[in-house]
């Protein structure tokens, strides 16, 4: 997906997004966005409050965070139309990425927390993690210099059925599977992306390659790309119906396709040079159409011969090229990077709140400030975002990290505050107050 550079981000982003709330909570949420960007250290809600100079009104700030969780759909719509959609001008296709990610939490009174599979066990090898799991929808956009960047838009909190009775009925959500939550996110995105008149592709983890997800996505007119199980029950394409035979045409062919046998055959392999992860790579592959019941009909199958073994992918558009399918699969890694940065840099999951809506709101504030930071840095040169002169060991060819972009935006915001304070006629008390505030943020 191509993109065009943008002028500097308007300062009105924060109040524009916060305007989705009522008049009491909107000003506080706008300042909390600012506090979330300026905060350093452990990113709790109290850290946001101190950075936004809202300590005298800290209780209503928690109400604003919960309100953001309740009205997340409305705020995300404003984020998409005002901040994200200008980045895809000139694109020929829109690509959405879907995946779920856990955030660690502690304490018996945190609503919605439970024991979940740990996708990143690390050296300790812990197979489980206690906390929240969010299903996240992001738009993948290609930057001219930095490659594909995932911009998170909206998320849904997944709560296990066994954990629901422990939540107060007043706050208890209805049980929905991850697949149902993913379909909800696609249905939310369709009205706001559909008017652009571009084809919409969705790339998701192999866990979402099931009928419960594929059928609604295809009914929305979206093309799905994902991993394919090696034991998938594929069949051939149906042959032509004999002339004069009554009834509907067949959907599935008579022959069973064994992926392991197809991959084990030496003949039939092709090679092509494809740009993946910003590097040209020669891929050895087989591709063929097949029918699959979870997709409700024909799909395009791609088998890739890797050094560690063969892998299978599919696309619900049978006319899609191998290059389009494999680049889309590779671009999904941008969402994994966004998850890592949201947790390590932005601090998603560090907010010490208990109620469902407050947890949802805090997680979304982290996602949205991540997206706004990337959008703010979009049209800027790398040397304007990071100064490597003090780090001679660092490569000058390395693209700016999200932490670099966030520091640059923080400097820009604080610079605006300093310039406003040093206006003609500023009093000594105003200058002193600004100096103390900057020292508190730097300490």
Residue pairs with C-beta under 8 A, 6 or more apart in sequence:
1 88
1 91
1 92
1 93
1 94
1 95
1 140
1 141
1 142
1 148
2 90
2 91
2 92
2 142
3 87
3 88
3 89
3 90
3 91
3 141
3 142
3 143
3 144
3 378
4 87
4 89
4 90
5 144
5 378
5 379
6 86
6 87
6 375
6 378
6 379
7 379
8 376
8 379
8 380
9 83
9 372
9 375
9 376
11 416
13 33
13 82
13 83
13 372
14 30
14 31
14 33
14 34
15 26
15 27
15 30
16 78
16 82
17 29
17 30
17 33
17 75
17 78
17 79
17 82
17 368
18 25
18 26
18 27
18 28
18 29
18 30
18 33
18 75
19 26
19 78
20 26
20 71
20 74
20 75
20 77
20 78
21 29
21 64
21 67
21 68
21 71
21 75
22 67
24 60
25 60
25 63
25 64
25 67
25 68
28 54
28 57
28 60
28 61
28 63
28 64
29 64
29 65
29 67
29 68
31 52
31 53
31 54
32 48
32 49
32 52
32 54
32 61
32 64
32 65
32 365
33 365
33 368
33 369
33 372
34 51
34 52
34 413
35 47
35 48
35 49
35 50
35 51
35 52
35 54
36 43
36 48
36 51
36 346
36 365
36 366
36 369
37 369
37 372
37 373
37 406
37 409
37 410
37 413
38 51
38 52
38 410
38 413
38 414
38 441
39 47
39 48
39 50
39 51
39 347
40 47
40 51
40 441
41 47
42 347
42 350
43 346
43 347
43 350
43 351
43 366
44 347
44 350
44 351
44 352
45 61
45 62
45 65
45 351
45 352
45 353
45 362
46 58
46 352
48 61
48 365
49 55
49 58
49 61
50 440
51 441
53 437
54 61
62 353
62 358
64 361
65 351
65 353
65 358
65 361
65 362
65 365
66 355
66 357
66 358
66 361
67 357
67 361
68 75
68 361
68 364
68 365
69 356
69 357
69 358
69 359
69 360
69 361
69 362
69 363
69 364
70 357
70 360
70 361
72 154
72 155
72 360
72 361
72 364
73 154
73 188
75 364
75 368
76 153
76 154
76 188
76 364
76 368
77 192
79 153
79 368
79 371
79 372
80 139
80 153
80 189
80 192
80 193
81 192
83 371
83 372
83 375
84 139
84 141
84 151
84 153
84 371
84 375
85 192
85 196
87 141
87 151
87 375
87 378
88 94
88 139
88 141
88 196
88 198
91 141
91 198
92 198
93 198
93 199
93 200
93 201
94 139
94 193
94 196
94 198
94 199
94 200
94 201
95 139
95 140
95 200
95 201
95 202
95 203
95 328
95 331
96 137
96 138
96 139
96 140
96 186
96 189
96 193
96 200
96 201
96 202
96 203
96 222
97 137
97 138
97 139
97 140
97 150
97 202
97 203
97 204
97 331
97 332
97 334
97 335
98 135
98 136
98 137
98 138
98 182
98 185
98 186
98 202
98 203
98 204
98 205
98 208
99 135
99 136
99 204
99 205
99 332
99 335
99 336
99 339
100 133
100 134
100 135
100 136
100 158
100 178
100 205
101 119
101 133
101 134
101 136
101 339
102 116
102 117
102 118
102 119
102 129
102 131
102 132
102 133
103 131
103 132
103 133
103 134
103 343
103 348
103 349
103 363
104 129
104 130
104 131
104 349
105 113
105 130
105 131
105 132
105 349
106 130
107 113
107 354
109 354
110 132
110 354
110 359
111 166
111 167
111 168
111 171
111 354
111 355
111 356
111 359
112 132
112 157
112 159
112 163
112 167
112 173
112 356
112 359
113 130
113 131
113 132
113 163
114 130
114 131
114 159
114 160
114 162
114 163
115 128
115 129
115 130
116 128
116 129
116 130
116 131
116 133
116 160
117 127
117 128
117 129
118 126
118 127
118 128
118 129
121 127
131 349
132 157
132 349
132 359
132 363
133 157
133 158
133 178
134 155
134 156
134 157
134 158
134 363
135 155
135 156
135 158
135 178
135 181
135 182
135 185
136 152
136 154
136 155
136 335
136 339
136 367
137 152
137 153
137 154
137 155
137 182
137 185
137 186
137 188
137 189
138 150
138 151
138 152
138 153
138 334
138 335
138 338
139 150
139 151
139 153
140 148
140 149
140 150
140 151
140 203
140 331
140 332
140 334
140 335
141 148
141 149
141 151
142 148
142 149
143 149
143 378
145 382
145 399
146 399
146 400
147 277
147 278
147 334
147 399
148 331
148 334
149 334
149 338
149 374
150 334
150 335
150 337
150 338
151 338
151 371
151 374
151 375
152 335
152 338
152 342
152 367
152 368
152 370
152 371
153 189
153 367
153 371
154 185
154 188
154 189
154 364
155 185
155 360
155 363
155 364
155 367
156 176
156 181
156 182
156 184
156 185
157 173
157 356
157 359
157 360
157 363
158 176
158 177
158 178
158 181
159 167
159 173
159 175
161 175
164 172
164 173
164 175
167 173
167 356
171 355
171 356
171 357
172 356
173 356
176 184
177 212
178 207
178 208
179 208
179 210
179 212
179 213
180 212
182 204
182 208
182 213
183 212
183 213
183 216
183 217
186 202
186 216
186 217
186 220
186 222
187 216
187 220
189 200
190 200
190 220
190 221
190 222
193 200
194 200
194 221
199 223
200 220
200 221
200 222
200 223
201 222
201 223
201 224
201 225
201 328
202 217
202 222
202 223
202 224
202 225
203 224
203 225
203 226
203 328
203 329
203 331
203 332
204 213
204 224
204 225
204 226
204 332
205 226
205 227
205 332
206 226
206 227
206 228
206 229
208 226
209 224
209 226
209 227
209 228
209 229
209 294
209 314
210 294
211 293
211 294
211 295
211 296
213 224
214 224
214 294
214 295
214 296
214 316
215 296
217 224
217 316
218 224
218 295
218 296
218 316
223 315
223 316
223 317
223 320
224 295
224 315
224 316
225 313
225 314
225 315
225 316
225 320
225 325
225 328
225 329
226 313
226 314
227 311
227 312
227 313
227 314
227 329
228 259
228 301
228 312
228 313
228 314
229 312
230 259
230 260
230 312
231 259
231 260
232 259
232 292
232 312
233 256
233 292
233 293
234 256
234 257
234 259
234 290
234 291
234 292
234 301
235 252
235 253
235 254
235 255
235 256
235 257
235 290
235 291
235 292
236 253
236 254
236 255
236 256
236 257
236 290
236 291
237 253
237 289
237 290
237 291
237 298
238 249
238 250
238 251
238 252
238 253
238 254
238 291
239 250
239 253
239 254
241 249
241 250
251 291
251 296
251 297
252 291
252 293
252 297
253 291
257 290
259 301
259 303
259 312
262 268
262 286
262 288
262 303
263 286
263 303
263 305
263 310
263 312
268 286
269 284
269 285
269 286
269 305
270 284
270 285
270 286
270 287
271 282
271 283
271 284
271 285
272 282
272 283
272 285
272 322
272 323
273 280
273 281
273 282
273 283
274 280
274 281
274 283
274 322
274 323
274 326
274 327
275 281
275 327
276 283
276 326
276 327
276 330
277 330
277 333
283 304
283 322
283 326
284 304
284 305
285 302
285 303
285 304
285 305
285 322
285 326
286 302
286 303
287 300
287 301
287 302
287 303
287 322
288 300
288 301
289 298
289 299
289 300
289 301
289 318
290 298
290 299
290 301
291 297
291 298
291 299
292 299
292 314
295 314
295 316
298 318
299 314
299 315
299 316
299 318
300 314
300 315
300 316
300 317
300 318
300 319
300 320
300 325
301 312
301 313
301 314
302 312
302 313
302 314
302 315
302 322
302 325
302 326
303 310
303 311
303 312
304 310
304 311
304 312
304 313
304 326
313 325
313 326
313 329
315 324
315 325
315 328
338 370
341 370
341 401
341 402
341 403
342 348
342 366
342 367
342 370
343 349
345 401
345 402
345 403
345 406
346 366
346 369
346 370
346 402
346 406
347 366
348 363
348 366
348 367
349 363
351 358
351 359
351 362
351 363
351 366
353 359
353 362
370 402
373 402
373 405
373 406
373 409
374 402
374 405
376 405
376 409
376 412
377 385
377 400
377 405
377 408
377 409
380 408
382 399
382 400
384 408
385 400
385 404
385 405
385 408
386 400
386 401
386 404
386 407
386 408
388 394
388 396
400 408
414 438
414 441
417 434
417 437
417 438
418 434
418 438
421 430
421 431
421 434
422 431
